[in-house]
Amino acid sequence: MATDATRARDLMVRAGTVAFGAPLEEAARSLEQADADAVVVVDESGRPVGLLTEREVVLGAEAEADGVG
């Protein structure tokens, strides 16, 4: 039975990636290059292990500037 339901593939966008151990600056570049609000964090094998949002990058940069973290 066919259905006209919207699927995730219909709405998804291509996402940038960043390595698990990448510095914050590299993550920020990945966000900018992907023109995205989040990037997929991948392990050494390229498997997704998490999601890093623009908000988290901003908060991390603020913490670095304040000498925290």
C-alpha positions in Angstrom: 0.0 0.0 0.0 1.6 3.3 -1.2 1.3 6.4 1.0 2.0 10.1 0.4 3.5 10.5 3.9 6.5 12.8 4.1 9.7 10.9 4.8 12.9 12.0 6.5 14.7 11.8 3.2 12.3 14.4 1.8 13.4 16.9 4.4 17.0 16.1 5.2 19.9 18.3 4.2 23.4 17.3 3.6 25.5 17.9 6.7 29.2 18.6 7.2 31.3 16.5 9.3 34.1 17.0 11.9 36.5 14.5 13.4 35.8 13.5 17.1 39.2 15.0 18.2 39.1 18.2 16.1 39.8 21.5 17.7 36.9 23.9 18.1 38.2 26.2 15.3 38.0 23.3 12.8 34.4 22.5 14.0 33.5 26.2 13.4 35.0 26.0 9.9 33.0 22.9 9.1 29.8 24.6 10.2 30.5 27.6 8.0 31.5 25.5 5.0 28.4 23.4 5.3 26.2 26.5 5.9 24.6 24.5 8.6 23.4 24.8 12.2 25.1 21.5 13.1 27.7 19.1 11.9 28.0 15.4 12.4 30.9 14.3 14.6 32.6 11.2 13.2 35.1 8.7 14.6 38.4 7.5 12.9 36.4 5.2 10.7 34.0 7.9 9.6 31.1 6.6 11.6 28.8 9.2 13.2 29.2 9.4 16.9 27.4 12.6 17.7 26.1 16.0 16.6 27.7 19.3 17.3 25.5 22.4 17.1 26.4 26.0 16.3 25.2 26.9 19.8 27.6 24.5 21.4 30.5 25.9 19.3 29.6 29.4 20.3 29.4 28.5 24.0 32.7 26.6 23.7 34.4 29.6 22.1 33.1 31.9 24.9 34.3 29.5 27.5 37.8 29.4 25.9 37.9 33.2 25.7 37.0 33.3 29.4 39.7 30.8 30.2 37.3 28.0 31.2 37.7 24.5 29.7 
